[in-house]
Structures are given as C-alpha cells and as structure tokens.
C-alpha cells in the first residue's frame, strides 16, 4: 500500500532538516524575472532554484575581490545642465528677494 501524503510530507521534512536545507524566497520585479529567464534559456536550465544555486556558488568561487563587481550596487549620478542650473539660480534669487521684501 502506498504511503499517505502526510507520511511522505513528514519524511521529506525530516530529510530536509537533517540535511540543513532551508527555503529561500525571492520576490522580484518583472525585469529581474526576465533576466533570470534569459540566463536560464541561454544555458538550458529549467529550474529557477538550480540557476540561482549555480550563480551563488560560482560567485562565491570568485572570492571577495572577484565577486565584488557583480554585487556592487549601481549608483546613479545626477548631473545638472547649465540651462537647468541657470533656471534654478534665477528661482533662488527671486525667492531670496521675496523673502527680503516680506521681512
């Protein structure tokens, strides 16, 4: 007779516990899901968990210095054009004049 679903679930949970297995959840936006799907398609990987596990182990294999470029958070730089700068300066000057007249 086949084992009941409850028994199979208990065995699976016990096996995962002895192996030290832990579930990691990842909530992502559409662009990240698409990037993962592309990576999986390029390399013939069918399971997301397998793809993420491989990426983590390969990055870890690169060491701290080698993996740093892949884990660096991209920072945005803000540049203000001369045109915008002039308009901001004009607005600042008008506001300072207005404040002086109010006092």
PyMOL commands that set and color helices and strands:
alter all, ss='L'
color gray80, all
select helices_A, chain A and resi 5-19+30-43+48-71+82-102
alter helices_A, ss='H'
color red, helices_A
deselect
rebuild
show_as cartoon
